[in-house]
Amino acid sequence: MSRAPRAVPSHARRKKVFKAAKGFYGRRKNNITTANAAVDRSLQHNYIGRKEKKRNFRALWIQRINAGCREHGLTYSRFISGLQKAGIEIDRKVLSDLAIHEPGAFKALVDQAAANAPAH
């Protein structure tokens, strides 16, 4: 049986890893063993980061909504509860955008939520 040359696939594999390790510091960018470990770890961080991004944005929207509500004398919790009781279904991303760019419309929502909020 003839011998299969293996240089091409192994070079391609290493080239792919080194391309992903571009910009790393020290041996992590030019030693295949270290680069493999570093790239694997970086891909794990990327995966985790994509999930964290969603959490972070939701937290940011909630902070903005809370700040907008407090300007009108209502807490975030009572605001959301009041909106649910009023039957208004707007997600937090849109509420946050309204609080920043459309204060008048947000004030109207706060007033409706306050009317339906539980008694304090």
N, C-alpha and C positions, 0 to 999 in steps of 0.2 A: 504494500500500500504506500502511496506517495505521501510525503510529509506536507502538511498544510502550513503555509507561512502565517504566522500569527502577529507579525509586527503591525500591520495596518490597523486591525481592530483595537489592539492594546494602545497604540499611539492615539487613535481617535478617542478612546475612553479617557486617557490621561489629558488630552487636549481639552476635552469637555469639562473635566474637573478644574483644570488650571484656568479656563475661561471664567468659570463660576467663582474661583478664588481670587480673581483679579482685584487688586486694591487691598487685599489682606496684608498684614504686617509680618515681616520676617520670614521664617521658614514656611509659614502657613500658605504662602503664595507660590513657592517653587519646589517644595518637597512633596512627592505624591502621597506618602503616608499621612503626613500632617495635613496636607490640603484636603484629602478625602474626609478626614475627621472634621475639619473646620467647615467644609461645605455641607456635610451631613447635618451638623449642628445648626448651621445658618438656615438650612431648609426647614428644620424644626421650628426655629424662631420665626421664620416667615409664616408658617402655618398657624402658629399660636397668635402671631400679630394680626392676622386677618380676622381672627375671632375677637381679639381684644378691641380692635378698631370699632366694631359694632357696639360693644359695651361702652367704650369711651364716648362715642357720639351720643348715645342715648343719655348718658350721665350729663353731658354738656347741654343737651336740649332741656333736660329737667331743671338744671340750674338756671338756664335762661328764662324758662317759664315761671319758676319760683320767684325770680327777681321781678319779672313783670307783674306777677300777682300781688306781691308784697307792696308794690307801688300803689296798688288800689285797695290795700287793707285786707287781703285774703292770703291764706297760706296755699302752697302747692297742693297739699293733701285735700283740703276742702274744695279747692278749685276743680280738681279731677273728679272728686265725688259729686260735686254739683253738676258738672258737665254730664256725667253718666246718668244722674237722676233726671236731667233735662232732656236726655235722649240725643245728645250731640256727640257724634262720633268723629273726632278729628285726631289724627295721630300726633305724637309729640314733636315730630320733625316740623310739621306744618304750624303747630301752635308756637313753637320756638321762633319760626320765621315771622309769624304774625306779630309776636311780641316785640321783635326788633324793627321790622319794616312797616307794619301797619298798626300803630298803637291804638288808633280809633276802633278798628275792628276787634282788636284784642280786648279793649275796654268793654265793648258790647258783650263779648263772651264772658268776661269776668262778672259783669252785672247779672247775666243770666245764670251763671254758676252760683253766684251769691244768693240769688233768689231761691234756688233749689238746694243749697247747701244745708247740712244739718245744723240745728240751732247750737250755738256755742255756749 
